[in-house]
Amino acid sequence: LHAYLCVVLLSVGLWWKFMLGPYMLLISSAPSNAPYVLTGTGLAIIVFGLFGCFATCRGRPWMLRVYAVFLSAVFMTELIAGISGFVFRHEIKGTFLTTYSEAVMRYDGRDDRSLAVDGVQRRLQCCGVYNYTSWFSSVYFPVGGVPSSCCVSYSDCSSADLKNTTLAARKVHKQLIGMSLACCLSRFINANQYEMV
């Protein structure tokens, strides 16, 4: 059980750091310490797991008690984290929607949050918060139109087309499938995190 838990924590921590790192700017303006906490916890479980093996081989009762205290602390921490995530899940979703909407409204095409928005739109083949019309009220639209990351085909998507609301409607992703997939992915990740508890 410990081997699975530490592998899961290490994997999630590293995945979060390297794959989700750019997108975390859409959730919070400050960098998250969560990947480091998960990776550190996974490493601590490995170290204490080895300590538990050593204590068992040596037959030292005091070492086994220390190991039992550590396991109790890990269990309580995971239980509290799981309950907190479940209780505050609606606030987390609301925060994501608010910060993503703000990132779209303040999009400039150059800063880290803007690049994260572009990445989301390319990967999920979506456009804007709800659809491409979300861009019409952004500060970027009067200057650059709808971002090119919304384009269905980059070769058939000129900057003039993206500034024209009628032409842009035919050139960009209009479907809500991208946001639906993002919500499904979010639920999948949350479900897997709760299974770890």
C-alpha positions in Angstrom: 0.0 0.0 0.0 2.8 2.4 0.9 4.6 1.7 -2.4 1.5 2.6 -4.4 0.8 5.7 -2.3 4.3 7.1 -2.7 4.3 6.3 -6.4 1.0 8.1 -6.9 2.1 11.1 -4.8 5.4 11.4 -6.7 3.7 11.0 -10.1 1.0 13.5 -9.3 3.5 16.0 -7.9 5.8 15.8 -10.9 2.9 15.8 -13.4 1.5 18.9 -11.7 4.8 20.7 -11.8 5.8 19.9 -15.4 2.4 19.4 -17.2 0.0 21.6 -15.3 2.5 24.3 -14.2 1.6 26.8 -17.0 -2.2 26.4 -16.4 -1.9 27.0 -12.7 -1.6 30.7 -13.4 -5.2 30.6 -14.5 -6.2 29.4 -11.0 -4.0 31.5 -8.9 -1.8 34.6 -9.4 0.8 33.2 -7.1 2.8 30.0 -7.8 1.5 26.9 -6.2 3.5 24.9 -3.7 1.3 21.8 -4.1 3.5 19.9 -6.5 6.4 20.3 -4.1 4.3 19.2 -1.1 3.1 16.1 -3.0 6.6 15.2 -4.2 8.0 15.8 -0.7 5.3 13.7 0.9 5.9 10.8 -1.6 9.6 10.9 -0.8 8.9 11.1 3.0 6.7 8.0 2.7 9.5 6.2 0.9 12.0 7.1 3.7 9.7 6.2 6.5 8.7 3.0 4.7 12.4 2.0 4.6 12.5 3.0 8.3 9.6 0.7 9.0 11.3 -2.2 7.2 14.5 -1.5 9.1 12.6 -1.3 12.4 10.9 -4.7 11.7 14.1 -6.4 10.7 15.9 -5.1 13.9 12.9 -5.9 16.1 13.0 -2.5 17.9 9.7 -1.6 19.5 10.4 2.1 19.9 11.2 2.3 16.1 7.9 0.6 15.3 6.0 3.1 17.5 7.7 6.0 15.7 6.7 4.4 12.4 3.1 4.0 13.7 2.9 7.7 14.7 4.2 8.7 11.2 1.5 6.5 9.5 -1.2 8.0 11.7 0.0 11.6 10.9 0.0 10.8 7.1 -3.5 9.2 7.4 -4.9 12.2 9.3 -3.3 14.7 6.8 -4.8 12.9 3.8 -8.2 12.6 5.5 -8.2 16.4 6.3 -7.1 17.2 2.7 -9.7 15.0 1.2 -12.5 16.4 3.3 -11.4 20.0 2.7 -11.3 19.4 -1.1 -14.8 17.9 -1.0 -16.2 20.7 1.2 -14.7 23.5 -0.9 -15.1 22.0 -4.4 -17.7 24.6 -5.4 -15.5 27.4 -4.3 -12.6 26.0 -6.2 -14.7 25.7 -9.4 -16.0 29.2 -8.9 -12.5 30.5 -8.4 -11.3 28.9 -11.6 -14.2 30.4 -13.6 -13.5 33.8 -12.2 -9.8 33.8 -12.7 -10.1 32.3 -16.2 -12.7 35.0 -17.1 -10.3 37.6 -15.8 -7.4 36.2 -17.8 -9.5 36.4 -20.9 -10.6 40.0 -20.2 -7.0 41.1 -19.5 -5.4 39.0 -22.3 -2.6 40.7 -24.1 -1.0 37.8 -26.0 2.4 38.1 -24.3 2.3 37.6 -20.5 2.3 34.1 -18.8 -1.5 34.1 -18.1 -2.2 35.0 -21.7 0.0 32.2 -22.9 -1.8 29.8 -20.6 -5.1 30.9 -22.1 -3.7 30.2 -25.5 -2.5 26.7 -24.4 -6.0 25.9 -23.0 -7.7 27.0 -26.2 -5.4 25.1 -28.5 -5.4 21.8 -26.5 -9.2 21.8 -25.8 -10.1 23.3 -29.1 -12.3 25.9 -27.5 -12.6 29.7 -27.6 -13.2 32.1 -24.7 -14.9 31.4 -21.5 -18.3 30.2 -22.8 -17.7 30.7 -26.6 -15.9 33.1 -28.9 -18.2 36.0 -28.1 -16.4 36.2 -24.7 -13.5 37.9 -26.5 -15.7 40.8 -27.8 -15.6 42.5 -24.4 -11.9 41.9 -23.7 -9.2 44.6 -23.9 -7.4 42.6 -26.6 -10.3 42.5 -29.1 -10.2 46.1 -30.3 -6.5 45.7 -31.1 -6.1 42.1 -32.1 -9.6 40.6 -32.4 -10.1 37.1 -31.3 -6.8 35.3 -30.5 -5.4 33.0 -33.2 -5.3 30.2 -30.6 -9.1 30.0 -31.3 -8.7 29.2 -35.0 -9.9 26.0 -36.4 -7.3 26.2 -39.1 -4.4 28.6 -38.8 -3.8 28.7 -42.5 -7.4 29.9 -43.1 -7.4 32.4 -40.2 -6.0 35.9 -40.9 -5.7 38.8 -38.4 -8.3 40.7 -40.4 -10.8 37.8 -40.1 -10.2 37.6 -36.4 -11.1 41.3 -36.0 -14.3 41.0 -37.9 -17.1 39.5 -35.7 -19.0 38.0 -38.6 -15.9 36.3 -40.2 -14.4 35.2 -36.9 -17.6 33.3 -36.1 -16.8 31.0 -39.1 -13.1 30.7 -38.4 -12.9 29.9 -34.7 -14.0 27.0 -32.4 -17.6 27.8 -31.4 -18.5 24.6 -29.6 -18.6 24.2 -25.9 -17.0 20.8 -26.1 -13.6 22.2 -25.0 -15.0 23.5 -21.7 -17.0 20.4 -21.2 -13.9 18.3 -21.6 -12.1 20.6 -19.2 -14.8 20.1 -16.6 -14.7 16.3 -17.1 -11.0 16.3 -16.7 -11.3 18.4 -13.6 -13.8 15.9 -12.1 -11.6 12.9 -13.1 -8.6 14.5 -11.4 -10.7 15.3 -8.3 -12.0 11.7 -8.2 -8.5 10.3 -8.4 -7.3 12.6 -5.6 -10.1 11.5 -3.3 -9.3 7.8 -4.0 -5.8 8.4 -2.6 -7.4 9.1 0.8 
